[in-house]
Amino acid sequence: MAMFNKVDEMDVKAAAMIKGETPEEAEKIYHQLLDQILPLLQGMERKGITPESLKVDSTFLKLTKNEREPLQQFYKTY
């Protein structure tokens, strides 16, 4: 039982790192972001943009590393 308490504590601490929200609120925010980005990823796919072609795209390369990595990860997951 102590192990589950530690997991719960970790969830609470992780959620606190995301705008101080509870785990449930953090999950809601995550799903809202997914709902917003999905149409963008679908539009990129229709234009023939792939995760591989992003790596050499001039506009994509202007983004900071912190901006590029999540976008690449979302697109790979998509």
N, C-alpha and C positions, 0 to 999 in steps of 0.2 A: 504494500500500500504506500510505503514511503516513496517508492519510485514514481508512482502516479502523481503524488504531491509535487515532486520535483519537476515532472513534465508540465503540470499545471502552472507552477511557478515560472517555468521557462516561457510558456505561452503568454503569460501575463507580462513578463519582462519584454518579450519580443514585441508584443502589441504596444507597450509603452514607448518603444522605439519608433513606432509608426504613429506619429502625432498624438501619442498618449492615449490612443483608443484601446478599447477592450478587444480581445481576440475576435469576437463576433463582428464588431464594427470594422476592424481591420480587414476581415474577410469580405465584408460588404463593399468596402472601398476598392479592394482588389477586383471584385467582380464588376464593379462599375467601370473601372479602368479597362478591363477586358472588353466590355460592351462598347466602349468608345473606340478602342483600337482595332477591333475586328473588322469593321467596314474599311478602315484605312489599309489593313493588310490585304483584304480582298481586292481593293482597288489597285494596290501595287502588283498583286499577282496577275490581274487582268492586263496590266501594262507590260507584263513580261519580266518584272523585277523579281529576282531571286535572292536568297541570302548571299549567294556567291557574288552576284553582280553588285550588290550593295557595297562590298568591300572595295570596289574601284570607282564607285560613283562619286563625282566631284562634290555634289551637294552633301552627300553622306559623310564624306571625308572632312567637311568643314565642321561637323559636330564634334563636341568634346568626347573623350573616351567614355566618360560617364553617361553621355547621351547615346552613343553608338552601341555600347554593349547590351543595354536592356532591349533596344530595338531589335538587334540581331537575335537575341534570345527569344523574344516574343515571336519573331518571324519564323525561327527554327521550330518553335513549339507549335505554331500555327500549321 
